[in-house]
Amino acid sequence: MNSSEVTENEPKLPTTSRAPWSLAQKQAPKILVVDDQPINIKLLQRKLERQGMEVTVAYNGKECLKQVEAFTPDLILLDIMMPEMDGIETCNHLKSNPKTETIPIIFITAKASKEGKLEGLGAGAVDYITKPIDLDETLARVNTQLRLQDMFRENLELQRRLGETRRSAAVGAITQGIAHNLNNLLGVVVGYLDLIKAGSKSPDMVERSVGLMDNAIDRMVTIIRQLSSIARNDRLELKPINLRDLIIASVNRFKSDNGIETDIQIQSTVPADFKLSANLEVFESVLSSILINAWEAYGDDHEGPRPIEVITEIVQESRQRVLMMYINDEGLGISPEVAETMFEPFITTKTSVGRGMGLTIARHALRNLGADIYVATRKDTGVVAQIRYPLI
């Protein structure tokens, strides 16, 4: 751009004058000014430095890219009209690099038309300044983008801290749950051992005690297996399996693992020969866990049938097809104290020990496959568990 295109409508401040940046930040904002006209760079540099900013300069697009490799500026003022590599091409290079794509770029352009502005914004710029440049306006726009950048960084830091807090809370919940459940189960084992010692001459009592001990030990083994499942993040082997066969196998596993005989209604609009790319063990485990939750949702005092239905359909979401699976029950619903934390480990309304990780494991396994599970109270009665499974 030409030197006549810059207007400096500012009071003459001493060079030691500084804006609040030096007070609000540990380091002054780093600005990279890119222009092929030295006089324009000089005026912009002086204006920004008087406000406490650290200014680095480049005289063409290639030099700009080299400067960005050497240090990461907080913002780039980039002229569009430059020889060899113009501002649009330079911006495209910066936005295509994951290391530099988040650096805000303000274009300096002589194109005052709507099309010209849209071209700059379409290339990835956050703002634009039209010629002739008003330095006060430029400073205001720079300050605005720096504040937005600070908010963006603070948001990322808050998200990082929140993630750490959630992970710490999850580790604490798992540790506490493991200790509580295993201690209770060990107490059961020790109690029956004492009974066996005291009544060793009663074969019936010994046999009964041994059976109950075996049950407690099996539940401890289940907890350890579940924890191993959470700890593993190995890539699971996927195979095309007929969807209806998958569901039937999962229902049969639910019945055999829990000693339950009941009629599960299966409805589907998916073609009978449809094959899902899935891991058989994971799918059976997930659906079996959801089904036992649906069964127990009726309560221990419930008498009579416990209707449960599995419904499947394929829906089109944007550019991707998704298999939707709904597991409906007509039980007591979700209590408010459990609704917010039901996917956390050892959250349960049951009083028996050794339970509480079924939904945790289910969600973890599904997310490893790129799928997810959501649970909500139905409008009429009961609960619906919704599995969302993207199709390749």
C-alpha positions as CSV (number, residue, x, y, z in Angstrom):
1,M,0.0,0.0,0.0
2,N,1.2,3.6,-0.6
3,S,2.3,5.9,2.3
4,S,-0.5,8.3,1.5
5,E,-3.0,5.6,2.4
6,V,-2.1,5.9,6.1
7,T,-3.5,8.7,8.2
8,E,-2.2,9.3,11.7
9,N,-4.8,11.1,13.7
10,E,-3.3,10.7,17.1
11,P,-2.0,12.9,19.9
12,K,1.8,13.0,20.1
13,L,2.6,10.8,23.2
14,P,6.0,10.3,24.8
15,T,7.6,7.1,23.6
16,T,7.5,5.8,27.2
17,S,3.7,6.0,27.4
18,R,2.1,2.6,27.7
19,A,-1.5,1.3,27.4
20,P,-3.0,-1.1,30.0
21,W,-1.5,-4.1,28.1
22,S,1.7,-3.9,30.2
23,L,-0.4,-4.0,33.4
24,A,-2.9,-6.6,32.4
25,Q,-0.5,-9.1,30.9
26,K,2.9,-10.5,31.9
27,Q,4.1,-10.1,28.4
28,A,3.3,-7.4,25.8
29,P,1.1,-8.6,22.9
30,K,3.2,-9.6,19.9
31,I,2.0,-8.1,16.6
32,L,3.4,-9.0,13.2
33,V,2.9,-6.2,10.6
34,V,3.2,-7.3,7.0
35,D,3.5,-4.7,4.2
36,D,5.7,-4.1,1.2
37,Q,5.9,-0.4,1.9
38,P,8.5,0.5,4.7
39,I,6.9,3.8,5.5
40,N,3.5,2.2,6.2
41,I,5.2,-0.4,8.5
42,K,7.0,2.4,10.3
43,L,3.8,4.3,11.1
44,L,1.9,1.2,12.2
45,Q,4.8,0.1,14.3
46,R,5.1,3.4,16.0
47,K,1.4,3.5,16.8
48,L,1.3,0.0,18.2
49,E,4.6,0.3,20.2
50,R,3.3,3.5,21.9
51,Q,0.5,1.3,23.2
52,G,2.9,-1.2,24.9
53,M,2.8,-3.8,22.1
54,E,5.8,-5.7,20.8
55,V,5.9,-5.3,17.0
56,T,7.8,-7.4,14.4
57,V,7.7,-6.6,10.7
58,A,7.8,-8.4,7.4
59,Y,7.9,-7.0,3.9
60,N,6.2,-9.8,1.9
61,G,4.3,-13.0,2.3
62,K,7.2,-15.3,2.3
63,E,9.0,-13.3,5.0
64,C,5.8,-13.4,7.0
65,L,5.7,-17.2,7.0
66,K,9.4,-17.3,8.1
67,Q,8.7,-14.9,10.9
68,V,5.8,-17.0,12.1
69,E,8.0,-20.1,12.1
70,A,10.5,-18.2,14.4
71,F,7.8,-17.0,16.9
72,T,4.1,-17.1,17.3
73,P,2.5,-13.6,17.1
74,D,-0.7,-12.8,19.0
75,L,-2.1,-11.1,15.9
76,I,-1.1,-10.4,12.3
77,L,-1.8,-7.2,10.3
78,L,-1.6,-8.4,6.7
79,D,-1.7,-6.3,3.6
80,I,-3.5,-8.0,0.7
81,M,-1.7,-6.3,-2.2
82,M,1.9,-7.5,-2.2
83,P,4.2,-8.9,-5.0
84,E,5.1,-12.6,-5.3
85,M,2.8,-13.9,-2.5
86,D,-0.2,-11.7,-1.8
87,G,-2.1,-11.5,1.5
88,I,-4.8,-14.0,0.5
89,E,-2.2,-16.7,-0.4
90,T,-0.2,-16.0,2.8
91,C,-3.4,-16.3,4.9
92,N,-4.2,-19.6,3.2
93,H,-0.8,-21.0,4.1
94,L,-1.2,-19.9,7.8
95,K,-4.7,-21.3,8.1
96,S,-3.7,-24.7,6.6
97,N,-1.1,-25.2,9.3
98,P,-2.5,-26.5,12.6
99,K,0.3,-24.6,14.5
100,T,-0.7,-21.2,13.0
101,E,-4.4,-21.6,12.1
102,T,-5.7,-19.9,15.3
103,I,-3.6,-16.7,14.9
104,P,-6.1,-13.9,14.2
105,I,-5.4,-12.0,11.0
106,I,-6.6,-8.5,10.2
107,F,-6.5,-7.8,6.4
108,I,-5.5,-4.4,5.1
109,T,-7.2,-3.9,1.8
110,A,-8.0,-1.3,-0.8
111,K,-11.1,-3.3,-1.9
112,A,-14.0,-1.5,-0.2
113,S,-16.6,-3.5,-2.1
114,K,-18.7,-6.2,-0.4
115,E,-17.1,-8.8,-2.6
116,G,-13.6,-7.7,-1.6
117,K,-14.4,-7.8,2.1
118,L,-16.1,-11.3,1.7
119,E,-13.0,-12.5,0.0
120,G,-10.8,-11.5,2.9
121,L,-13.1,-13.0,5.5
122,G,-13.6,-16.1,3.4
123,A,-9.8,-16.6,3.5
124,G,-9.9,-16.8,7.3
125,A,-9.4,-13.2,8.4
126,V,-11.1,-12.1,11.6
127,D,-11.5,-8.5,10.5
128,Y,-10.4,-6.1,7.7
129,I,-9.3,-2.5,7.5
130,T,-9.9,-0.5,4.3
131,K,-7.5,2.1,2.9
132,P,-6.8,4.8,3.6
133,I,-5.9,3.5,7.0
134,D,-6.9,5.4,10.1
135,L,-4.4,4.5,12.8
136,D,-6.8,5.1,15.7
137,E,-9.4,2.7,14.1
138,T,-6.6,0.2,13.4
139,L,-5.6,0.3,17.1
140,A,-9.2,-0.2,18.2
141,R,-9.6,-3.2,16.0
142,V,-6.3,-4.7,17.1
143,N,-7.3,-4.2,20.8
144,T,-10.7,-5.9,20.2
145,Q,-9.1,-8.9,18.6
146,L,-6.5,-9.2,21.3
147,R,-9.2,-9.1,24.0
148,L,-11.1,-11.9,22.0
149,Q,-7.8,-13.8,21.8
150,D,-7.3,-13.5,25.5
151,M,-10.9,-14.7,26.1
152,F,-10.2,-17.7,23.8
153,R,-7.1,-18.7,25.7
154,E,-8.8,-18.3,29.0
155,N,-11.6,-20.5,27.8
156,L,-9.1,-23.2,26.7
157,E,-7.4,-23.0,30.1
158,L,-10.7,-23.3,31.9
159,Q,-11.6,-26.3,29.7
160,R,-8.3,-27.9,30.5
161,R,-8.7,-27.3,34.2
162,L,-12.3,-28.6,34.1
163,G,-11.1,-31.7,32.3
164,E,-8.4,-32.3,34.9
165,T,-11.0,-31.8,37.7
166,R,-13.4,-34.2,36.1
167,R,-10.7,-36.8,35.6
168,S,-9.6,-36.4,39.2
169,A,-13.2,-36.7,40.4
170,A,-13.7,-39.8,38.2
171,V,-10.5,-41.4,39.6
172,G,-11.7,-40.6,43.1
173,A,-15.1,-42.0,42.5
174,I,-13.7,-45.2,40.9
175,T,-11.2,-45.6,43.8
176,Q,-13.8,-45.0,46.4
177,G,-16.3,-47.3,44.7
178,I,-13.8,-50.1,44.2
179,A,-12.8,-49.9,47.9
180,H,-16.4,-49.9,49.1
181,N,-17.6,-52.7,46.8
182,L,-14.5,-55.0,47.3
183,N,-14.5,-54.4,51.0
184,N,-18.2,-55.4,51.2
185,L,-17.6,-58.5,49.0
186,L,-14.5,-59.5,51.0
187,G,-16.6,-59.1,54.2
188,V,-19.1,-61.5,52.7
189,V,-16.3,-64.0,51.9
190,V,-14.8,-63.7,55.4
191,G,-18.2,-64.0,57.1
192,Y,-19.0,-67.2,55.3
193,L,-15.5,-68.6,56.0
194,D,-16.2,-68.0,59.7
195,L,-19.5,-69.9,59.3
196,I,-17.8,-72.8,57.6
197,K,-15.2,-73.0,60.4
198,A,-17.9,-72.8,63.1
199,G,-20.2,-75.3,61.4
200,S,-17.8,-77.6,59.6
201,K,-19.9,-80.6,60.8
202,S,-23.0,-79.4,58.9
203,P,-22.5,-80.3,55.2
204,D,-25.6,-78.4,54.1
205,M,-24.5,-75.2,55.8
206,V,-21.0,-75.6,54.3
207,E,-22.3,-76.2,50.9
208,R,-24.6,-73.1,51.1
209,S,-21.8,-70.9,52.4
210,V,-19.4,-72.1,49.7
211,G,-22.0,-71.2,47.1
212,L,-22.5,-67.7,48.4
213,M,-18.7,-67.2,48.6
214,D,-18.4,-68.3,45.0
215,N,-21.0,-65.7,44.1
216,A,-19.2,-62.9,46.0
217,I,-15.9,-63.9,44.4
218,D,-17.5,-63.9,40.9
219,R,-18.7,-60.4,41.5
220,M,-15.2,-59.3,42.5
221,V,-13.8,-60.8,39.4
222,T,-16.5,-58.9,37.4
223,I,-15.5,-55.6,38.9
224,I,-11.8,-56.2,38.1
225,R,-12.8,-57.2,34.5
226,Q,-14.8,-54.0,34.2
227,L,-11.9,-51.9,35.4
228,S,-9.6,-53.6,32.8
229,S,-12.1,-52.7,30.1
230,I,-12.0,-49.1,31.1
231,A,-8.2,-49.1,31.3
232,R,-7.8,-50.5,27.8
233,N,-8.0,-48.2,24.8
234,D,-6.9,-50.8,22.3
235,R,-8.4,-50.6,18.8
236,L,-11.2,-53.2,18.7
237,E,-11.5,-55.6,15.9
238,L,-14.7,-54.9,13.9
239,K,-16.5,-57.4,11.7
240,P,-19.7,-57.1,9.6
241,I,-22.4,-58.9,11.6
242,N,-26.1,-59.2,10.9
243,L,-27.8,-56.7,13.1
244,R,-30.8,-58.9,14.0
245,D,-28.4,-61.7,15.0
246,L,-26.4,-59.3,17.1
247,I,-29.5,-58.2,19.0
248,I,-30.8,-61.7,19.6
249,A,-27.3,-62.8,20.8
250,S,-27.3,-59.8,23.2
251,V,-30.7,-60.6,24.5
252,N,-29.8,-64.3,25.1
253,R,-26.6,-63.2,27.0
254,F,-28.7,-60.9,29.1
255,K,-31.0,-63.7,30.0
256,S,-28.3,-66.3,30.7
257,D,-26.0,-64.0,32.6
258,N,-28.8,-62.8,34.9
259,G,-30.9,-65.9,35.1
260,I,-33.9,-64.1,33.7
261,E,-36.6,-65.5,31.5
262,T,-38.7,-62.7,29.9
263,D,-40.0,-61.7,26.5
264,I,-38.0,-58.8,24.8
265,Q,-39.9,-57.2,22.0
266,I,-37.7,-56.5,18.9
267,Q,-38.9,-54.0,16.3
268,S,-36.9,-52.7,13.3
269,T,-37.3,-50.8,10.1
270,V,-33.7,-51.9,9.2
271,P,-33.5,-54.5,6.3
272,A,-33.3,-58.0,7.6
273,D,-30.0,-58.6,5.8
274,F,-28.3,-55.4,7.1
275,K,-24.8,-56.0,8.6
276,L,-23.3,-53.7,11.2
277,S,-19.5,-53.3,11.5
278,A,-19.2,-54.1,15.2
279,N,-17.3,-56.0,17.8
280,L,-19.5,-58.9,19.0
281,E,-18.2,-59.0,22.6
282,V,-18.6,-55.2,23.1
283,F,-22.0,-55.1,21.5
284,E,-23.3,-58.0,23.6
285,S,-21.8,-56.6,26.8
286,V,-23.3,-53.1,26.1
287,L,-26.8,-54.2,25.2
288,S,-26.9,-56.8,28.1
289,S,-25.9,-54.0,30.6
290,I,-28.7,-51.7,29.3
291,L,-31.2,-54.5,29.4
292,I,-30.5,-55.4,33.0
293,N,-30.9,-51.7,33.9
294,A,-34.2,-51.7,32.1
295,W,-35.3,-54.9,34.0
296,E,-34.2,-53.5,37.4
297,A,-36.0,-50.2,36.6
298,Y,-39.3,-51.9,37.6
299,G,-38.2,-52.2,41.2
300,D,-37.7,-55.2,43.5
301,D,-41.4,-55.2,44.6
302,H,-42.8,-55.3,41.0
303,E,-45.0,-58.3,40.2
304,G,-46.1,-59.4,36.8
305,P,-44.5,-58.8,33.4
306,R,-41.8,-56.2,32.8
307,P,-42.2,-55.0,29.2
308,I,-38.9,-54.2,27.4
309,E,-38.6,-53.4,23.7
310,V,-35.6,-52.9,21.4
311,I,-36.3,-50.6,18.4
312,T,-33.8,-50.0,15.6
313,E,-33.8,-47.6,12.6
314,I,-31.4,-46.0,10.3
315,V,-31.6,-42.2,10.0
316,Q,-29.8,-39.7,7.8
317,E,-27.9,-36.9,9.7
318,S,-26.3,-34.3,7.5
319,R,-23.9,-36.3,5.3
320,Q,-23.8,-39.4,7.5
321,R,-26.1,-42.4,8.2
322,V,-26.6,-43.3,11.8
323,L,-28.0,-46.5,13.3
324,M,-30.4,-45.5,16.2
325,M,-31.3,-48.1,18.8
326,Y,-33.9,-47.4,21.5
327,I,-34.3,-49.7,24.6
328,N,-37.6,-48.8,26.2
329,D,-39.0,-49.9,29.6
330,E,-42.1,-48.9,31.5
331,G,-40.5,-48.9,34.9
332,L,-40.2,-46.3,37.7
333,G,-38.1,-43.8,35.7
334,I,-34.9,-42.0,36.7
335,S,-34.8,-40.4,40.1
336,P,-33.5,-36.8,40.1
337,E,-30.5,-37.6,42.3
338,V,-29.3,-40.2,39.8
339,A,-30.2,-38.5,36.5
340,E,-27.2,-36.2,36.5
341,T,-24.6,-38.8,37.4
342,M,-25.9,-42.1,36.1
343,F,-22.9,-42.7,33.8
344,E,-20.4,-42.2,36.6
345,P,-19.0,-45.4,38.1
346,F,-20.8,-47.0,41.1
347,I,-23.8,-44.7,40.8
348,T,-26.8,-47.0,41.5
349,T,-30.1,-47.0,43.3
350,K,-29.5,-50.7,44.3
351,T,-28.5,-51.7,47.8
352,S,-26.6,-54.8,46.7
353,V,-22.8,-54.7,46.5
354,G,-20.8,-55.3,43.4
355,R,-23.0,-53.3,41.0
356,G,-22.8,-49.8,39.6
357,M,-20.5,-49.8,36.6
358,G,-22.7,-51.2,33.9
359,L,-23.6,-47.9,32.2
360,T,-20.1,-46.6,32.7
361,I,-18.6,-49.5,30.9
362,A,-21.3,-49.3,28.2
363,R,-20.6,-45.7,27.4
364,H,-16.9,-46.2,27.5
365,A,-17.1,-49.1,25.1
366,L,-19.4,-47.3,22.7
367,R,-17.3,-44.2,22.6
368,N,-14.2,-46.3,21.7
369,L,-16.2,-47.2,18.6
370,G,-17.2,-43.7,17.8
371,A,-20.8,-44.2,19.1
372,D,-22.5,-43.0,22.3
373,I,-25.5,-43.7,24.6
374,Y,-28.0,-41.3,26.1
375,V,-30.7,-42.1,28.7
376,A,-33.8,-40.1,29.4
377,T,-37.2,-40.4,31.1
378,R,-40.0,-41.2,28.6
379,K,-43.0,-38.9,28.3
380,D,-45.5,-41.4,29.6
381,T,-43.6,-43.8,31.9
382,G,-40.3,-45.5,32.2
383,V,-36.9,-44.8,30.5
384,V,-35.5,-44.9,27.0
385,A,-31.8,-45.7,26.5
386,Q,-30.7,-44.4,23.0
387,I,-27.7,-45.7,21.3
388,R,-26.3,-43.6,18.4
389,Y,-24.0,-45.7,16.2
390,P,-22.5,-43.8,13.1
391,L,-22.3,-46.0,10.0
392,I,-19.1,-46.0,7.9
